[in-house]
Amino acid sequence: AEEGTLTLNQRQAFAVEQYYIQLSDAASFASLAGHSGFLPASLTDATTPDPVHKHTHTPDDLFQFLLAGEIYAAPLLLKYAKGVDLTEESLRSSFHKTTAIGQAYPSYWARLALSQNRAAGGGAGGGKF
C-alpha cells in the first residue's frame, strides 16, 4: 500500500469495509456510552449526542470519545471514497461486498454493546491504543 501498488478495486474494497466498520462502531460506542437510540443510516450529518455519563472528577467517557471520533472521521472517509470513484450511495449499496474478516472487529464491538459490557470494552479500547 505504501508503495502505491494497490489496485483501484482494492482501494474501493477498503472504503466499503471501512464505511460499514465506522457505522457499526459508532452505533456500538453510542450504546456503550448510554445512547441506546443512536442508529443513524449514515454518519454524514450525525452529531455527537451530549454525554449521558457525566463525570465531575474524571475524564470524559471513553465510549463517548470513541463515538465522537467515528463521527469526526466519517467525512474524511467519504473524501477518500470520492477519490476512488465511490459516492456514499454506492458505499451504502455495497454491503454485500463486505467480508467476514473485515467485519469481525466491529462484530465484537456490537456484541459488547448488546451485553452492555463496558468493562470489556474499556479493556479492548485500552489495548487498541
C-alpha positions in Angstrom: 0.0 0.0 0.0 2.8 2.4 0.9 4.4 1.8 -2.5 1.2 2.7 -4.3 0.7 -0.8 -5.7 -2.9 -1.3 -4.6 -5.4 -1.6 -7.5 -8.4 0.7 -7.7 -10.6 -2.3 -6.8 -8.5 -2.9 -3.6 -8.8 0.7 -2.6 -12.5 0.7 -3.2 -12.9 -2.5 -1.2 -11.1 -0.8 1.7 -13.5 2.1 1.6 -16.5 -0.2 1.6 -15.2 -2.2 4.6 -14.3 0.9 6.5 -17.7 2.6 5.8 -19.5 -0.3 7.5 -17.0 -0.5 10.2 -17.5 3.2 11.1 -21.3 2.9 11.0 -21.3 -0.2 13.2 -18.6 1.0 15.6 -20.5 4.4 16.0 -23.7 2.5 17.0 -21.8 0.2 19.4 -19.9 3.1 21.0 -23.1 5.1 21.3 -24.8 2.2 23.0 -21.9 1.7 25.4 -22.0 5.5 26.1 -25.7 5.2 27.0 -27.2 6.4 23.8 -29.5 3.5 23.1 -31.4 5.2 20.3 -28.4 6.3 18.2 -28.7 4.3 15.0 -28.2 6.7 12.0 -28.4 5.3 8.5 -25.3 7.5 7.8 -22.8 9.4 9.8 -22.7 12.2 7.2 -25.0 14.5 9.1 -24.7 12.9 12.5 -23.7 14.9 15.5 -22.3 13.6 18.7 -25.0 13.4 21.4 -24.5 15.1 24.7 -22.8 12.7 27.2 -25.1 10.6 29.3 -22.4 9.6 31.9 -21.3 13.0 33.3 -18.2 12.7 35.5 -17.2 15.6 37.8 -13.7 14.5 38.7 -12.7 12.1 35.8 -12.1 12.4 32.1 -14.8 12.1 29.6 -16.4 8.7 29.0 -14.2 6.6 26.7 -17.2 5.4 24.6 -18.4 9.0 24.2 -14.9 9.9 23.0 -14.8 7.0 20.5 -18.2 7.8 19.2 -17.1 11.4 18.6 -14.1 10.1 16.7 -16.2 7.9 14.4 -18.4 10.9 13.6 -15.4 13.1 13.0 -13.7 10.6 10.7 -16.9 9.9 8.6 -16.4 12.9 6.2 -12.7 12.0 5.9 -13.6 8.5 4.7 -16.1 10.0 2.2 -13.4 12.2 0.9 -11.2 9.2 0.4 -14.1 7.3 -1.2 -14.7 10.1 -3.7 -11.0 9.8 -4.7 -11.6 6.2 -5.6 -14.8 6.9 -7.6 -17.3 6.0 -4.9 -20.2 8.0 -3.5 -21.9 7.5 -0.2 -24.8 6.0 -2.1 -22.5 3.5 -3.8 -21.0 2.6 -0.4 -24.4 2.1 1.1 -25.4 -0.3 -1.7 -22.2 -2.3 -1.3 -22.8 -4.1 2.0 -22.8 -7.4 0.1 -19.2 -6.7 -0.8 -18.0 -6.7 2.9 -16.1 -9.7 4.2 -16.4 -11.6 7.4 -12.8 -10.9 8.3 -13.2 -7.2 7.7 -16.3 -7.0 9.8 -15.0 -9.3 12.7 -13.8 -6.4 14.9 -17.0 -4.3 14.6 -18.9 -7.5 15.3 -17.0 -7.9 18.5 -17.9 -4.3 19.5 -21.6 -5.0 18.6 -21.5 -8.0 21.0 -20.0 -5.9 23.8 -22.7 -3.2 23.1 -25.5 -5.7 23.1 -24.4 -7.0 26.5 -23.5 -3.5 27.8 -20.1 -4.9 28.8 -18.4 -1.5 29.4 -15.5 -3.1 31.3 -14.5 -5.5 28.5 -15.0 -2.6 26.0 -12.7 -0.4 28.1 -10.1 -3.2 28.1 -10.5 -3.7 24.4 -10.2 0.0 23.7 -7.3 0.4 26.0 -5.5 -2.5 24.4 -6.1 -0.9 20.9 -4.2 2.3 21.8 
